[in-house]
Structure formats: C-alpha cells, structure tokens
Amino acid sequence: MPNEAKIRVLVAKPGLDGHDRGAKVIARALRDAGMEVIYTGLRQTPEMIVNAAVQEDVNVIGLSILSGAHNAIVPRVMDLLKQHHVDDILVLVGGIIPDQDVDALKKIGVAAIFQPGTAMDSIVQFIRANVKPRGVPAAG
C-alpha cells in the first residue's frame, strides 16, 4: 500500500480549556500509527478548527474537550462543516463527555465519542475502519 495516502487528522482543543495533555497523547499515538497529525494548539474557536480542517484537507477532526462546553462547541463545528459543504470528514470527540450527552452528539453527526480510559489502539482502529476514501475516480 505504498501509494495509499496517509490518513490526515486534525487534533483540536476548542474553547477555553487549557489542559492539552490528553490531546498531545492522542496526537502522538495517531502519528505513531502512521497518520499525519496537525495539532491546532489551545483555545481554538469552531471557526478556526473548521478553517484549518478545510485548508489542511484532513480526513478526521478530533476535538478534545474537558471544559464541559461540548454541547455548545460541537454543534457549531458541525454547522460550519455543513456551511463549507464538507461531508467527508470524520468528526470524533474525546474528553469528559457525560453519558447523557453522547446520543445527542451522535445525532448531529459525531462519529464517535471517546471518554477517559479509552485504549489508544481502539481509537486508531476506529479511524482506520471509518475514514471515507478520497480521490476515487468516477466511473465513466
């Protein structure tokens, strides 16, 4: 598979949460698994995240949220992706997400929620299994 493009992942820390150790651990694990990782740094707005995702042509957006603002931030990210007519980016959320909020996030298009204690390998495998292929020529 040498000609196959690497999976590109944008790892973002939205909102005012200043704790990024988990995001950095995930970014390193994904990189070590052979993915290209773009880490946005702290205190990103939904607009900054979506703009970076579009500019970097990523396959995956991973949002790391510990602040409790997921019910405000994630819907905004999903709306911005729709406004940019982007429907092929897998959106994942990790961090402190209460069980009662998981279904609502999935209903708006989040592919998966990874709570504390999730094995890195299961995140890697989920991404590999669910990234939509790109660049397949149309039959014609």
Rosetta blueprint (number, residue, H / E / L):
1 M L
2 P L
3 N L
4 E L
5 A L
6 K L
7 I L
8 R E
9 V E
10 L E
11 V E
12 A E
13 K L
14 P E
15 G L
16 L L
17 D L
18 G L
19 H L
20 D L
21 R H
22 G H
23 A H
24 K H
25 V H
26 I H
27 A H
28 R H
29 A H
30 L H
31 R H
32 D H
33 A L
34 G L
35 M L
36 E E
37 V E
38 I E
39 Y E
40 T L
41 G L
42 L L
43 R L
44 Q E
45 T L
46 P H
47 E H
48 M H
49 I H
50 V H
51 N H
52 A H
53 A H
54 V H
55 Q H
56 E H
57 D L
58 V L
59 N L
60 V E
61 I E
62 G E
63 L E
64 S E
65 I E
66 L L
67 S L
68 G L
69 A L
70 H H
71 N H
72 A H
73 I H
74 V H
75 P H
76 R H
77 V H
78 M H
79 D H
80 L H
81 L H
82 K H
83 Q H
84 H L
85 H L
86 V L
87 D L
88 D L
89 I L
90 L E
91 V E
92 L E
93 V E
94 G E
95 G E
96 I L
97 I L
98 P L
99 D H
100 Q H
101 D H
102 V H
103 D H
104 A H
105 L H
106 K H
107 K H
108 I L
109 G L
110 V L
111 A L
112 A E
113 I E
114 F E
115 Q L
116 P L
117 G L
118 T L
119 A L
120 M H
121 D H
122 S H
123 I H
124 V H
125 Q H
126 F H
127 I H
128 R H
129 A H
130 N H
131 V L
132 K L
133 P L
134 R L
135 G L
136 V L
137 P L
138 A L
139 A L
140 G L
